[in-house]
């Protein structure tokens, strides 16, 4: 497999250095696991605040975002006699077991349908479920798209791969709890690779049953034990508490500020937390965000509008960072915000290698550019995509998958602000295989250049020109939670 080796370059305004952007990614990855509220995540916040200041941004500040800091310490799954030990990983935001673990008979509930639950006694037992992923298709992304750029005609209408961020039968966890189960095991039978380390769901809601994921390679053995009611010992220990994380905000003031210092604004955002020491998710997006901050912060000619940069917290807590930001500023400067841009995941496409791991295809992962705005706004995005050769991109309907787009900047969309978010969903985003080699290095300056042009072009349009014909204009009713961020049901 060929790799893209960046060469150092001297950059001017509007030019972006691949080596510098990769160094940013390596620095962020070096902090370690960046889950919401972790010490490593808080350290990244401090680093980003200093980076905003070094880039010449003003009004740099931390804005608090309370999160449940859920930190596992020890996880184990064995047969009751200790003869069998199965590798496992705690399902995010689930409860801890007793210190000595919990021992109980297992009960198999299939895929968790109503028929699967019939006749299965769960009270006092550990429920075992085959977790099922949703499929992501090219046709679903293309339906209602403003434009598609696919030079090699490599984006199929059929299945792209599993949408492993959306486990369609996870509600069976709550049904098992309702029926009196004392623990839960999810079998990752739809996973494209071996392994149990999988940070989904990431809604941030604390759950009532101790629970673990088991990799596909061990699923048959655990399924057989559950079908025969064998006793298992499940241990899941850790700590949890509310921690004050932060959105890191900085501003490049525009030339249009009035005597009171007020101005229209454009927002650019990316989240800074991650499930592991993740490179694509979303150190890659942060590298673009920081490159743009440096570019606009040093530009001799300012935009007319303020440019507001947000490194958001809590994506892996139900996207809470930008939700809190929008709620906090709805009655303030967001009333004068004319556009919002989200940046996530500049990644290599990966597929199963047939041996339990991944192999890279050499292509960029298919990218969605989720969008709600005017035809003129869509037109300037397409022009920028053409100029910067942004390929394998679908400018997709923001609401193709539900009440909000599946991206961290969704709260700006549902607040009625004309918005576009670049995001891709490679298979490795939620496991520790998201390493620096998965970053599409050659595309880092491409994506940065695309956004730099799109921001400058949007600044030339009026607020009305950007917003005309939006599907969800300002003043729309609040959006219900999407399927991937459903909070636990109230008891």
Helices and strands as residue ranges (DSSP letters): H 18-29, H 39-54, E 58-79, E 85-86, E 89-90, E 102-108, H 114-117, E 126-130, E 133-137, H 138-142, E 147-149, E 159-167, H 171-178, E 183-187, E 210-214, G 216-218, H 219-227, E 231-252, E 265-271, I 280-284, H 285-298, E 306-312, G 315-317, H 320-329, G 333-336, E 337-343, E 348-352, E 358-364, E 367-372, H 375-387, E 393-395, H 410-414, E 419-424, G 436-438, H 441-459, H 463-467, G 483-485
